[in-house]
Amino acid sequence: MGTKTMGEVTFNWTIGKYDYFTKAEFLGGVATATSWKRPRGIVEIQKALIALTEDNQYVVLPYANVRSREANTDGAIGLAVIGTMMEPDNEAIMPEYWFDMSEVTEAGS
């Protein structure tokens, strides 16, 4: 897709309750139903990110670099995640989209 960082456009969130497969999705590594193994070396994870704001706007980053770490807050461990917008190589794809909820339909509808 692309490699140029667009700047400070980021999504930040914490996943509080997760399974080993989710952990592998955001930290890399190998997961089974009962275990997770951390990968060696540098892990690069890219994902398309979609968020819904409190005022019913969908924000879409079609290509984002994702960095995650385990965070300890109030005695609980969560996955702190930061997704940074990247510029796609394909010029037909914009780096960021916003849609009013009224424009979005469920898959299969």
KAMOJO-V127926 format. One record per run of one state. SS is the DSSP state (2 for helix, 1 for strand, 0 for the rest). FROM is the first residue (numbers start at 1). TO is the last residue. If there is no record, write none. Layout:
SS	FROM	TO
SS	FROM	TO
//
This chain:
0	1	3
1	4	15
0	16	19
2	20	27
0	28	29
1	30	31
0	32	35
1	36	37
0	38	44
1	45	52
0	53	56
1	57	73
0	74	75
1	76	87
0	88	96
1	97	100
2	101	103
0	104	109
//
